[in-house]
Amino acid sequence: MIKKFLDKLMGKPAKPKTQAEAAASGGTSSLGNRVEVGKAEHGIDVSLVDDRAVKVVQTLNDGGFEAYIVGGAVRDLLLGLRPKDFDVATNATPEQVKGLFRRAFIIGRRFRIVHVVFGRGRQDRGLSEVIEVSTFRAVMDAAAAEQVVGNEKTMRKEGGGRHAATTGHVVDADGRVLRDNVWGPQIEDAARRDFTVNAMYYNPQSEIVVDYHGGLKDAKKKLLRMIGDPEVRYREDPVRIIRAVRFAAKLGFEIEPKTRAPIRTMAALLDNVPPSRLFDEMIKLLQTGHSLASLAELRKQGLQHGVFPVLDVLMNDAKPDDGREKFVNLALADTDRRVDEGKPVAPSFMLACMLWHDVLDGWRQLKARGEAPIPALQQAVDAVFDARIGDISGRGKLAADMRDIWLMQPRLERRSGNGPFTLIEQPRFRAGFDFLRLRAEVGELDAELGTWWEAFSLGTEAERENLMEAAKQADTKRRNQAPKARSAAAESADADDDGGEASPTENLGGAVGADPLRKRRRRRRKPSGALAGGEPVDAAGGASN
C-alpha cells in the first residue's frame, strides 16, 4: 500500500488491471467459456497443417509451455481451406520463445512477437518460411491503462513512441490501443481477439480445438461476429473495420447486424491510422484473391469513399466513364485468377493499373502542348506520384517497378531496330507486356500488338527475325496507305464542296480561304492551257521530262 501511495505521489502510472482482476475487485467480465472440440466434431484435415507450424508447437510443448495454432489458420482449416499463413500462440514470453529456436527474432513495439524462421533466402520466392509466435495477452481494464495525448500518427513526432515502448498498456484519447504487451492466460487472449471465428486454438498433436466464444458455430453459419462491444472494439483498433470487410469478402460471410451497425459512424477513426498501415490493409483487400468481392463489400458497407484515396476515383459513380473502371476490373480479375492458381502477384502491377488513367490523362495533355512523348510521360508519372503522396510514395522499389511498367509502354509500341530484343531481357518485361495486353483488351491499343509481343517473347531466334520482318512490312504498308487515305479524304471533301468537276478558272485562281486539301487537288489537275513549249503537265503539277 505504501508503494502504491509513493508511486501515486511521484506520478508513476498504476499497473493496469487485467479483466480478471477487475472482475475480482467488483467489476464485470465476459471472458467466455472454454469448450474443447474433438476431431469428430471439427473435422480438421491434419494434412492441411504446415509441418513447420507443427514443429513450433511441439518444441514449445516440449519446453513445458502451452502452444496452439491460432487465428485465421484455424478458421480456414475448419472451412476445409489450406491456410496461407500459420500463427502460433503460447504462454511463453517472447524471450522464452526466442531461447528455444535457432533462428528466432523478436520484433514489434506495439505488439511484441517472435518470428521463427525456417530456411534461408527471400520468403516471397519460397526460399524461407516464417511462423509468427505471440504470447497470450491479457484483457486490460481500459480505465487503468496509461492514456497519452494524440494518436498513433502523432506519438512518434512528439517522442511518445519511445516512452510508450517501455509501458505495457497504452491507449490514446479515442480509446485506440497503442501498446499492448501485458501477458495473461489463454481465456483472456481469446477475449481480446477481434472476431469469434478468429479466436479459436488448435493443437495439432492432440487434435483438439479450444473455443471460448462460439466461433465454430459462427463458422458453420458463415457469420462474422465481433467479440465484445463492437463500438469499443472498433475504437481500440479502427483497422478492424477494414478487416471485417476483408473477411466478409474473402469467406463469403455476412457481417452480424450488431457488428455491422457502428461501421459507418466509426469509419472516421481511420483518419488517425498511419497511411502505411492503411496502405498495407488495402493491399490485403486487393491481393488475397477476392479483390472484386472486396470492392463490392466496401460499397455495401458505405466505405467506398474517404478510406483509401487511391480507390476514390475508381469508385466514383458520378464520374463519367473514361474506361478506367473496365481497365482496373480486368486487372483485378486477372489478379484474382493468379492468386487462385497459386501464381505470384505484385502490388506494383495492380497499383500501376489503378493509377494508369491519371498518368494517361497527364501524358496526353503534355503531348498536346508539344512535349516529346517520353519526357511527357516522365512528367505525367512524377505528377501522379506528387498528387498521391500519402497513398504511395514516389520512392522505393514499389514506385520504381510502377515507373518501369509505365515507361515501357511507348517502347512496346515500337517494333524496330534492336528495341524488341533489348526489351525482352528487362526484368520487368513480363509485367510491362501484361499491362500492354490489358490496354489492348479494353481497346486502347490494337490487339495485334499484344499478339505480336506474345509470339516474339516465346519465339526462337529465327521466329523473332521473321516477326521483325513482318512488323517492318506492316509498318511500311501503313505508311504507304496513309497518304492514299488522306488523298481519298481530300477528293471526297472537294467533291462535296464543289458539287462536281472544278472549272479551269477555279483550278487556276481558287477561292479565297480555300483549304489545303482543295489546293492539293488543283495542283494535280491539268490546267486549261499548256506550258510553253507544249510540254504536258504531270499529276504533281510539274513538267515531265
C-alpha positions in Angstrom: 0.0 0.0 0.0 2.9 2.3 0.9 4.5 1.6 -2.5 1.2 2.4 -4.3 1.0 5.7 -2.3 4.6 6.6 -3.3 4.0 5.7 -6.9 0.9 7.9 -7.0 2.8 10.8 -5.2 5.6 10.6 -7.8 3.2 10.5 -10.7 4.0 6.9 -11.8 1.2 5.2 -13.7 -0.7 2.5 -11.8 -0.1 -1.1 -13.0 -3.0 -1.9 -15.4 -5.6 -4.4 -14.2 -6.5 -7.4 -16.2 -10.1 -8.0 -16.8 -10.0 -11.0 -14.4 -8.5 -8.8 -11.7 -11.2 -6.1 -12.4 -13.9 -8.7 -12.0 -12.4 -10.0 -8.7 -12.5 -6.4 -7.3 -16.1 -5.9 -8.1 -16.0 -5.3 -11.9 -17.7 -7.3 -14.6 -16.2 -9.8 -17.0 -17.3 -11.7 -20.1 -14.4 -13.8 -21.0 -16.4 -16.6 -22.5 -16.4 -20.3 -21.6 -13.7 -22.8 -22.6 -15.1 -25.6 -24.8 -12.9 -28.3 -26.2 -14.0 -29.7 -29.5 -12.7 -33.1 -30.7 -11.8 -34.1 -34.2 -15.1 -36.0 -34.8 -16.9 -32.6 -34.5 -14.5 -30.1 -36.0 -13.3 -32.4 -38.8 -10.0 -30.7 -39.5 -7.8 -32.4 -42.0 -4.4 -32.5 -40.4 -2.7 -32.9 -43.8 -3.6 -29.2 -44.4 -1.4 -28.2 -41.5 2.1 -26.9 -42.2 4.8 -29.2 -40.8 6.8 -26.2 -39.6 3.9 -24.9 -37.6 3.5 -28.4 -36.0 7.3 -28.3 -35.2 6.9 -24.9 -33.4 4.0 -26.2 -31.3 5.8 -29.4 -30.4 9.0 -27.5 -29.5 7.1 -25.2 -27.2 5.2 -28.1 -25.7 8.5 -30.0 -25.1 9.8 -26.9 -23.4 7.0 -27.0 -20.9 4.7 -24.3 -22.4 1.2 -24.3 -23.8 1.1 -23.7 -27.6 -1.6 -23.7 -30.2 -2.1 -22.8 -33.9 -4.4 -19.8 -33.6 -6.5 -17.3 -35.5 -7.2 -17.3 -39.2 -5.3 -20.6 -39.8 -7.8 -22.4 -37.5 -10.7 -20.7 -39.2 -9.5 -21.7 -42.7 -8.8 -25.3 -41.5 -12.4 -25.6 -40.2 -13.6 -24.4 -43.6 -11.5 -27.0 -45.4 -9.1 -24.5 -46.8 -5.3 -24.7 -46.8 -4.1 -21.6 -44.8 -1.6 -19.3 -46.4 0.0 -18.4 -43.1 0.2 -20.1 -39.7 0.4 -18.3 -36.4 1.1 -19.8 -33.0 0.0 -18.5 -29.6 1.7 -19.6 -26.3 2.1 -18.8 -22.7 5.9 -18.4 -23.2 7.2 -14.9 -23.2 9.0 -13.6 -26.3 12.4 -14.1 -24.6 11.5 -17.6 -23.7 10.3 -18.4 -27.2 13.5 -16.9 -28.7 15.6 -19.1 -26.5 14.0 -22.3 -27.9 14.8 -21.8 -31.6 18.0 -21.4 -33.5 16.7 -18.6 -35.8 14.1 -16.5 -34.0 13.8 -12.8 -33.8 11.7 -10.5 -31.5 10.0 -7.8 -33.5 7.4 -5.0 -32.9 6.8 -2.3 -30.4 3.0 -2.1 -30.4 2.8 -5.9 -30.0 6.0 -7.8 -29.3 6.0 -11.1 -31.2 8.6 -13.6 -32.4 9.4 -14.6 -35.9 10.7 -18.2 -36.1 12.4 -18.6 -39.5 12.8 -21.8 -41.4 15.2 -21.9 -44.4 17.3 -19.1 -45.9 16.6 -16.5 -48.6 13.6 -14.4 -49.6 10.3 -15.5 -48.3 8.4 -14.2 -51.3 10.4 -16.6 -53.5 9.6 -19.6 -51.3 13.2 -19.9 -50.0 12.1 -19.4 -46.4 9.1 -19.6 -44.2 8.2 -17.6 -41.1 6.0 -18.8 -38.3 4.7 -15.9 -36.1 4.6 -16.7 -32.4 2.7 -14.4 -30.0 2.4 -14.6 -26.2 -1.1 -14.8 -24.7 -2.2 -11.3 -23.8 -4.4 -10.0 -21.1 -7.7 -8.2 -21.5 -6.9 -4.9 -19.8 -9.1 -2.5 -17.8 -9.1 0.4 -20.2 -9.7 2.9 -17.4 -6.4 1.8 -15.7 -4.3 2.0 -18.9 -1.9 4.8 -19.5 -3.5 7.5 -21.7 -1.5 9.7 -24.0 -2.3 12.8 -25.9 -2.7 12.5 -29.7 -2.8 9.2 -31.6 -0.6 6.7 -33.3 0.3 9.2 -36.1 1.5 11.9 -33.7 3.1 9.9 -31.0 6.4 9.3 -32.9 6.7 13.0 -33.8 6.2 14.0 -30.2 8.6 11.4 -28.8 5.7 9.4 -27.3 6.7 6.3 -29.1 9.9 5.8 -27.1 8.1 6.4 -23.8 5.3 4.1 -24.7 7.6 1.3 -25.7 8.5 0.8 -22.1 4.9 0.7 -20.9 2.7 -2.4 -21.0 -0.7 -0.9 -22.0 -1.2 2.5 -23.6 -4.3 4.0 -25.2 -5.0 7.3 -26.9 -7.8 9.8 -26.4 -10.1 7.9 -28.7 -9.5 4.6 -26.9 -7.2 3.2 -29.5 -4.7 0.7 -28.1 -1.2 1.9 -28.9 0.8 -0.6 -26.9 -0.4 -4.0 -25.6 2.4 -6.0 -24.0 0.8 -7.3 -20.8 0.7 -11.1 -20.7 -2.2 -13.1 -19.5 -4.0 -16.5 -19.6 -5.4 -18.1 -22.8 -9.0 -17.2 -21.8 -8.1 -13.5 -21.8 -6.1 -13.8 -25.0 -9.2 -15.2 -26.7 -11.4 -12.3 -25.4 -9.0 -9.7 -26.8 -9.1 -11.1 -30.4 -11.5 -9.4 -32.8 -14.0 -11.9 -34.3 -15.3 -15.2 -32.9 -14.1 -17.2 -35.9 -10.5 -15.9 -35.3 -10.5 -16.7 -31.6 -10.1 -20.5 -31.7 -7.0 -22.5 -30.8 -5.9 -25.8 -32.4 -3.3 -28.3 -31.0 -2.2 -30.4 -34.0 -0.8 -33.1 -31.6 -4.0 -33.7 -29.6 -6.2 -32.5 -32.5 -8.3 -30.5 -30.0 -9.9 -27.1 -30.9 -10.4 -24.8 -28.0 -13.3 -22.4 -28.5 -14.4 -19.7 -26.0 -16.9 -17.6 -28.0 -18.9 -19.9 -30.3 -16.5 -19.4 -33.2 -17.2 -22.9 -34.5 -20.9 -22.3 -34.6 -20.5 -18.9 -36.4 -18.1 -20.5 -38.9 -20.7 -23.1 -39.8 -23.3 -20.3 -40.1 -20.9 -18.1 -42.2 -21.4 -15.3 -39.8 -18.8 -12.7 -38.8 -19.4 -11.6 -35.2 -17.3 -9.2 -33.1 -16.2 -10.3 -29.6 -17.5 -7.8 -27.0 -19.0 -4.4 -27.7 -18.3 -3.6 -31.4 -18.1 0.1 -30.9 -15.5 -0.3 -28.2 -13.5 -2.8 -30.2 -13.5 -0.5 -33.3 -12.2 2.3 -31.1 -9.4 0.1 -29.8 -8.3 -0.6 -33.4 -10.2 1.1 -36.3 -8.5 -1.2 -38.8 -10.9 -3.9 -37.5 -13.5 -2.1 -39.8 -11.3 -3.0 -42.8 -10.7 -6.5 -41.5 -14.5 -7.0 -41.3 -14.9 -6.1 -44.9 -12.0 -8.3 -46.0 -13.1 -11.4 -44.1 -16.7 -11.0 -45.3 -15.5 -10.7 -48.9 -12.9 -13.5 -48.7 -15.0 -16.0 -46.8 -18.4 -15.1 -48.2 -19.6 -14.4 -44.7 -22.3 -12.0 -43.6 -21.4 -9.4 -41.0 -23.6 -9.9 -37.9 -26.0 -6.9 -37.5 -24.6 -5.6 -34.2 -21.1 -5.9 -35.6 -22.1 -4.0 -38.8 -24.2 -1.2 -37.1 -21.3 1.1 -36.0 -19.1 0.7 -39.1 -20.1 3.9 -40.9 -20.0 6.1 -37.9 -16.7 4.6 -36.6 -15.1 4.9 -40.1 -13.9 8.5 -39.3 -11.4 7.0 -36.7 -9.4 5.6 -39.7 -8.1 9.1 -40.2 -5.9 8.5 -37.2 -4.3 5.4 -38.6 -0.9 5.8 -40.2 -1.1 5.8 -44.0 1.5 3.0 -44.2 -0.8 0.7 -42.2 -3.9 1.6 -44.2 -1.9 1.0 -47.4 -1.0 -2.5 -46.2 -4.6 -3.2 -45.4 -5.6 -2.0 -48.9 -3.1 -4.4 -50.5 -4.5 -7.3 -48.4 -8.0 -6.3 -49.6 -7.0 -6.4 -53.3 -4.4 -9.2 -53.4 -5.9 -12.1 -51.4 -7.8 -13.5 -54.4 -11.1 -11.7 -53.7 -10.5 -8.1 -54.9 -13.7 -7.6 -56.8 -15.7 -9.0 -53.9 -13.8 -6.7 -51.6 -14.7 -3.6 -53.6 -18.4 -4.8 -53.6 -18.3 -5.2 -49.9 -16.8 -1.7 -49.4 -19.7 -0.3 -51.3 -22.2 -2.4 -49.3 -20.8 -1.0 -46.1 -20.7 2.6 -47.3 -16.9 2.7 -47.3 -16.2 3.3 -51.0 -15.1 6.9 -50.4 -12.6 8.5 -48.0 -11.0 5.3 -46.7 -8.5 4.6 -49.5 -7.8 7.7 -51.6 -6.4 5.6 -54.4 -9.8 4.0 -54.8 -11.8 7.2 -54.6 -11.7 8.0 -58.3 -12.3 4.3 -59.3 -15.4 4.0 -57.1 -16.8 7.5 -58.0 -20.2 6.6 -59.6 -20.8 10.2 -60.6 -17.6 10.5 -62.7 -18.1 9.9 -66.5 -16.9 6.5 -67.8 -13.4 7.0 -69.2 -12.6 3.3 -69.4 -10.8 3.4 -66.1 -13.3 1.0 -64.3 -13.2 -1.6 -67.1 -9.4 -1.5 -67.2 -9.0 -1.8 -63.4 -11.7 -4.5 -63.1 -9.9 -6.6 -65.8 -6.6 -6.1 -63.8 -8.2 -7.2 -60.5 -9.9 -10.2 -62.1 -6.5 -11.2 -63.5 -5.0 -10.8 -60.0 -7.8 -13.0 -58.5 -7.2 -15.6 -61.1 -3.4 -15.7 -60.5 -3.9 -16.0 -56.7 -6.4 -18.8 -57.3 -3.8 -20.6 -59.5 -1.1 -20.2 -56.8 0.9 -17.8 -59.0 2.7 -14.7 -57.5 1.2 -11.3 -57.8 2.9 -7.9 -57.4 1.3 -4.9 -55.8 3.3 -2.7 -58.2 1.4 -4.1 -61.2 -2.0 -3.7 -59.6 -1.3 -0.1 -58.4 0.1 0.8 -61.9 -3.2 -0.3 -63.3 -5.2 1.6 -60.8 -3.3 4.9 -61.5 -2.8 4.4 -65.2 -5.6 6.7 -66.3 -4.3 9.5 -64.1 -0.9 9.1 -65.9 -2.6 8.7 -69.3 -4.6 11.9 -68.9 -1.5 13.9 -68.0 0.6 12.3 -70.8 -2.0 13.2 -73.4 -2.3 16.8 -72.2 1.5 17.3 -72.2 1.9 15.9 -75.7 -0.9 18.2 -76.9 1.2 21.1 -75.6 4.1 20.0 -77.8 6.2 17.9 -75.3 8.0 14.9 -76.8 6.3 11.6 -75.9 9.0 10.1 -73.5 9.6 13.3 -71.5 5.9 14.0 -71.4 5.3 10.5 -69.9 8.0 11.0 -67.3 6.5 14.3 -66.2 3.0 12.7 -66.1 4.3 9.9 -63.8 6.0 12.4 -61.5 2.8 14.5 -61.3 0.8 11.4 -60.3 3.2 10.4 -57.5 3.2 14.0 -56.2 -0.6 14.1 -56.1 -0.7 10.7 -54.4 1.7 11.2 -51.6 0.1 9.6 -48.5 -1.1 6.7 -50.5 2.0 5.7 -52.4 5.5 7.2 -52.0 7.2 8.2 -55.2 10.3 6.5 -54.0 11.3 2.9 -53.2 11.1 -0.4 -55.0 7.3 -0.3 -55.4 7.3 3.0 -57.1 10.4 2.1 -59.2 8.5 -1.0 -60.5 5.5 1.1 -61.3 7.6 3.6 -63.3 9.2 0.7 -65.2 5.8 -0.6 -66.2 4.5 2.8 -67.4 7.7 3.9 -69.1 7.9 0.6 -71.0 4.6 1.3 -72.8 5.8 3.6 -75.6 8.8 1.3 -76.2 6.5 -1.7 -76.6 4.5 0.2 -79.2 7.7 0.4 -81.4 8.9 -2.7 -83.1 12.0 -1.7 -85.0 15.8 -2.0 -84.6 17.2 -3.7 -81.6 14.5 -2.4 -79.3 12.4 -5.6 -79.0 15.5 -7.7 -78.4 16.6 -5.4 -75.6 13.1 -5.2 -74.0 12.6 -8.9 -73.6 15.7 -9.0 -71.5 14.4 -6.4 -69.0 13.5 -7.8 -65.5 10.0 -6.1 -65.7 9.3 -7.1 -69.3 6.6 -9.6 -68.4 4.8 -7.0 -66.2 5.1 -4.4 -68.9 3.7 -6.8 -71.5 0.8 -7.9 -69.3 0.0 -4.2 -68.9 0.1 -3.7 -72.6 -2.2 -6.7 -73.1 -4.8 -5.2 -70.7 -4.6 -1.9 -72.6 -5.3 -3.8 -75.9 -8.1 -5.7 -74.3 -10.0 -2.5 -73.5 -9.4 -1.1 -77.0 -6.7 1.4 -76.1 -4.3 -0.3 -78.5 -4.5 -2.7 -81.5 -5.0 -6.2 -80.2 -2.5 -7.4 -82.9 0.3 -5.6 -80.9 -0.2 -7.8 -77.9 -0.4 -11.0 -80.0 2.9 -10.0 -81.7 4.8 -9.5 -78.4 3.4 -12.7 -77.0 4.8 -14.6 -80.1 8.1 -12.6 -80.0 8.8 -13.3 -76.3 8.2 -17.0 -76.7 9.8 -17.5 -80.2 13.1 -18.9 -81.3 15.8 -16.6 -82.8 14.6 -17.4 -86.3 11.0 -16.8 -85.4 11.8 -13.5 -83.9 13.6 -12.4 -87.0 10.6 -13.3 -89.1 8.3 -11.4 -86.7 10.6 -8.4 -87.0 10.4 -8.5 -90.8 6.6 -8.9 -90.8 6.3 -5.9 -88.4 8.6 -3.9 -90.7 6.5 -4.7 -93.8 3.3 -4.0 -91.9 4.7 -0.6 -90.8 5.7 0.2 -94.4 2.3 -0.7 -95.7 0.6 1.5 -93.1 2.9 4.5 -94.0 2.1 4.0 -97.7 -1.6 3.8 -97.1 -1.7 6.9 -95.0 -1.1 9.4 -98.0 -3.7 7.5 -100.0 -6.2 7.7 -97.3 -5.6 11.5 -97.0 -5.9 11.9 -100.8 -9.2 10.0 -100.8 -10.4 12.2 -98.0 -9.3 15.3 -99.9 -11.1 14.2 -103.1 -14.3 13.4 -101.1 -14.2 16.7 -99.4 -13.6 18.6 -102.7 -16.4 16.8 -104.4 -18.8 17.6 -101.6 -17.7 21.3 -101.6 -17.8 21.8 -105.4 -20.7 19.6 -106.3 -18.8 18.2 -109.3 -15.8 18.9 -111.6 -14.0 22.1 -110.9 -13.8 24.6 -113.8 -10.4 25.7 -115.2 -11.0 29.1 -113.7 -11.5 27.7 -110.2 -8.4 25.5 -110.7 -6.2 28.3 -111.6 -7.5 31.0 -109.4 -9.0 29.2 -106.5 -11.3 30.8 -103.9 -10.2 33.0 -101.1 -9.7 31.0 -98.0 -9.7 27.6 -99.8 -8.5 24.7 -97.6 -5.2 22.9 -98.2 -6.9 19.7 -99.4 -8.5 21.6 -102.3 -5.2 23.2 -103.1 -3.5 19.8 -103.5 -6.4 18.7 -105.8 -5.9 21.7 -108.0 -2.1 21.0 -108.3 -2.8 17.5 -109.5 -5.5 18.6 -112.1 -4.3 19.6 -115.7 -4.8 23.3 -116.4 -6.8 24.6 -119.4 -3.7 25.7 -121.3 -0.3 24.2 -122.0 3.1 25.3 -120.7 5.5 27.0 -123.0 7.0 24.5 -125.5 3.8 22.4 -125.5 5.1 20.1 -122.6 2.3 18.4 -120.8 1.8 18.8 -117.1 2.1 15.7 -114.9 -0.1 14.8 -111.9 2.2 16.6 -109.5 1.9 19.9 -111.3 5.5 19.8 -112.8 6.8 19.3 -116.4 7.5 15.8 -117.4 11.0 15.1 -118.8 
